[in-house]
């Protein structure tokens, strides 16, 4: 079955630690996205990538980094600079760059701070 | 800049009653509009989307939405609520500057179904 997988489902971060969230898709989509979801805040865009080896900052990129070395993969690193990382993180992908394209979402990773 | 406002963080209806979830948008150009549903601890699933082909859009699970340009609205409705409809619903707009630079989401409406 085609889809988007995110791992792990739960992730715990210690003070000063960098952690990486995995996102893989087998839909052959060009564009991929990372969103952060906080209760009552909706989803906010962290980073997005329209093509391999290229990515752009979203609305809340500070304290996060990404890479896009393969079309299928778009990992997100939450760095120690992100002072409030506790949230639900959602990865999405879309077929192309057109605004009308539907974004398909993974099941999410919940990040908690110890 | 685009924005989305969802009126009511929580909406409660009785099973079998009409569901109406409100969404108003702000956009400088004709937008593309989306409704997504999220069940607890899961990702988002597309319910329907407006692409300017028709103002009344039908989606999955019996939901539909009507695009009203004069009111800048895209309200989601369902004639008869079912217990399985209990979830979080998000309205989103895609405007962008010429590329797939992400959706702008409303803050969500939690739909509660009373038996």
Interface residues (C-beta under 8 A of the other chain):
Chain A: X4 X6 X31 X33 X35 X40 X41 X42 X43 X44 X45 X48 X50 X56 X58 X88 X90 X92 X94 X96 X97 X98 X99 X100 X101 X102 X103 X104 X105 X106 X107 X108 X110
Chain B: X9 X32 X34 X36 X41 X42 X43 X44 X45 X46 X49 X51 X90 X94 X95 X96 X99 X100 X101 X102 X103 X105 X106 X107 X108
